[in-house]
Amino acid sequence: MNWILLSLGSGVFNAFWTSGIKKKVQVEGAVVFTASLRWGVAFLLVPFTWSQWHAFSWKWWAAGTFSGMLESLSVWTLARGARRDYYSTYALSNTTPFFTVLAAAWLLGETLTLPLALGSLFVVAGALWLFWRGHWSWWGFWTAVIGTGSGLASKWVIAESGWAPHACFAFFVGATASTVSGFWTGQIQASGLARNVHRNALLILLSGVATVCYYSALNLAPVGRVSALVRINMVVGFLLSIYLLGERDRIASRAVGALLILAGLVLVARMS
């Protein structure tokens, strides 16, 4: 399947599961929410991994662990920020393409073309225009930076194993780290964690589909381009906020942000 469709699919399904973050974390807390989501997705990925697993180098294990820790940490920072200032956190967390295209060119040798640079800037500008409410969110900013690191490490690791073994291992690492942290701080109990996995079943399924699409696309294309295209999630989130949540304030102004994002996506996609 075309990596562009996979990237866009990842963004669409991401929009559906991240729309549930705000309500969930108010009740469960960021650590419990992160742990339950990571465990659920990790087990969903096992069937994809079974036939592809083989012996990997120590560098694969090290980089995969690093990627998994960062991926889980980015979900935690997003969840923490969502409890305080959902919109500003969400906007700044989606500035990831700006950091990714620069870091990928520097560290992975990916080509930074003018359409990619402009497309990424349009996407970031659209994210800020669409969702930022004038309040700076360090949680959102660090989500973007941490997510960049996770994406770069994943792209490097996938070259050795393919997408499924890495995604599954990384999510198990993140789930374990989140759970240990929760037990250590007293925020997680075994019975409560299992209950939350069950309660979040729909979000886990949506996140699982988004994960399969994302890592499959990452296996086929440069991380800078994939990172930009998955930001279709913000346009979908904008439409969901109107039709499902009834948030109709500033529709015309916010639509400008959505159009900027779409223009950026077209620029990046047309590089193919």
CORHUHU-V831969 format. One line per field, one symbol per residue. phi: phi as a letter, one per 40 degrees, with the letter a starting at -180 (. if undefined). psi: psi as a letter, one per 40 degrees, with the letter a starting at -180 (. if undefined). A space follows every 10 residues. Layout:
BEGIN
phi = ???
psi = ???
END
This chain:
BEGIN
phi = .ccccccccc cccccccccc cdccccccgc cccccccccc cdcccddccd cbcacbcccc cccccccccc cccccccccc cccbadcccc cccccdddcc cccccccbgc cbcccccccc cccccccccc bcbgbcbccc cccccccccc cccccccddc bgccdcdccc cccccccccc cccccgcbbd ccccccdccc dccccccccc cdcccccccb acccccdccc cddccccccc cccbbgcbcf cccccccccc ccccccdccc cc
psi = ihdddddddd dddddddeee ddddddddid dddddddddd ddddeddddd eehahiiddd dddddddddd dddddddddd ddddgddddd dddeeddddd dddddddefi hgiddddddd dddddddddd dhfehhhddd dddddddddd dddddddddd eidddddddd dddddddddd ddddeeehid dddddddddf dddddddddd ddddddddee iiddddddde eedddddddd ddddefgeif dddddddddd ddddddddde e.
END
